[in-house]
Amino acid sequence: MERRLAAVLISDVVGYTKRMEEDTEGTVAAWSEARDSIISPSINSRDGRIVKYTGDGFLAEFNTVQTALECGIELQNKLSENSLEFRIAINLGDIIDDGVDIHGEGVNIAARLEEIAEPGGIVISGDVYNQVKNRIDAEYKDLGPQEVKNVAEPVQAFSLKFENLSPKSDKVSAQAEQVQASIAVLPFDNMSGDSEQEYFCDGITEDLITSLSTFKFLKVIARNSTFQYKGESPDVRDVAKEMGVRYVLEGSVRKSGDRVRINAQLLDGESGAHIWAQKYDRGLEDIFAVQDEIVNTVTAEMSPALRAFEQKRSLKLSPEQLSAWELGHRAFWHFFKYTISDLEETVRLAEMGLERDPDLSVLWAIKGAANSLKNVMEIKQTNPEDLENIKHAAKLDPADPMTQSLLGSTYMQFGQTDLAIKALETALKFNPNLHHALMSLGWLLVWLDEYERARKTLTDSLAVSPADPLNGRKYVGIALSYLGEENYDEAINWIDQSMSLSVFWPAKLFQISIYFYSGK
């Protein structure tokens, strides 16, 4: 067992029991959507740890109270779109980690504070307040001392008012008014105290600018503009206003002996909140190879977080307010819900976008893919026009990985496996971490009886997107690969795990088949 100081975040759903009595299926669906699409990704993106989910809530821990509170604010902002209301409390205190769960006074205090939080609100302890009051821009209200069972002294509590950190529906900011997503990459800070490392820091910054410029949906500010901030520590909100961008990427490099640590973080230019952050430790045997590898890794890992944030942002505006690019982001959000109604909405949004920009390739791609998938789900004849729409998208932008991935998955639906493999492998050539392409290729390989390669591809997809709502379907594919090899124990293990995740109804039939063939 380990005893340590930790920032603890605890949350539950307001009135969960009553909601379950009134609408069991709707409540479970809303909770699952919040957990899979918002809670898990937000906590994981900030290097937090989800200790456990309860029937109507969750417990998480973070390395710092600032990160915990930033995550709490982000969660409440995003969960405001959900039909459920959540309370959140954050405390800094001693915990005991038994390897599975955490215990102790730090957790008990957080649980007590959560009880007094307003629906949609956050309460923090006095210890948390002392560390964040000058760091996080919010209004703090003193709730006075609170009695906590088995704690000798009352605990000071504060509630937060953080509407000023939320997007406003009636007042769109300068960043929000940008038609296309835009980013400024600030010069990475040299934390080594060695002036000879400046070229390495500048090289990473310049290569990131070049790499991010390959994304068609993203406008990247040129080097000459952003390098004016070199050697400074500007407020990213000021940078965003001055550069006219929505996002800011910043980072640092620290060299120690023959090792180097690179930190990178993506920030919302309007609020300054963290969207994504990661650190990388590497050896320096070949410094230029390290530079290339870091740039490729940061680009691949940051891109999904940026796309997801753009999708969430588009949901806060009415379709009439959205540009063609933003309608595309919103269409993709609906597409990945994989329901008939969401696919219909995908097509509607794509067609709205095409009226504004008929040459935007991703809109042709998502329109064709959504229509084709809808026909498959409704067990209808596939329509060649849908495939032609995606081919048209690929002609408009042959280097877009998502367009190639959608083309490949649609070729699968038309039974054209060779062309499907070619398109999916092309998508992965442009973006090796594109989980949609990995999942589609993995499933195709299962049907082609290439079981070992299928498992590796689906496992890679799980590693790239560990909180993906589609992961249950990847588990099913892995289970079927083991079934094909007559490894029934592993097949049962994977198919049983899939049942606790979001899967389509055929998964239950696959489970029955696996148990039948295993003789159980």
Buried (B, 14 or more C-beta within 10 A) or exposed (E): EEEEEBBBBBBBBBBBEEBBEEEEEEBEEBBEBBBBBBBBBBBBBBBBBBBEBEEBBBBBBBBBBBBBBBBBBBBBBBBEEBBBBBBBBBBBBEBBBEEEEBBBBBBBBBBBBBEBBEEBBBBBBBBBBBBBEEEBEBEBEEBEEBEBEEBEEEBBBBBBEBEEBBBEEEEBBEBBEBEBBBBBBBBBBBBBEEEEBBEBBBBBBBBBBBBBBBBBBBBBBEBEEBBBBBEEEBEBBEBBBEBBBBBBBBBBBBBEEEEBBBBBBBBBBBBBBBBBBBEBEBEBEEBEEBBBEBBBBBBBBBBBBBBBBBBBBBBBBEBEEBBBBBBBBBBBBBBBBBEEEBBBBBBBBBEBBBEBBEEBBBBBBBBBBBBBBBBEEEEEEBBEEBBEBBBBBBEBBEEBBBBBBBBBBBBBBBEBBEBBBBBBEBBBEBBBBBBBBBBBBBBBBBEEEBBEBBBBBBBBBBEBBEBBBBBBBBBBBBBBBBBBEEBBEBBBBBBBBBEEBBBEEEBBEBBEBBBEEBEE
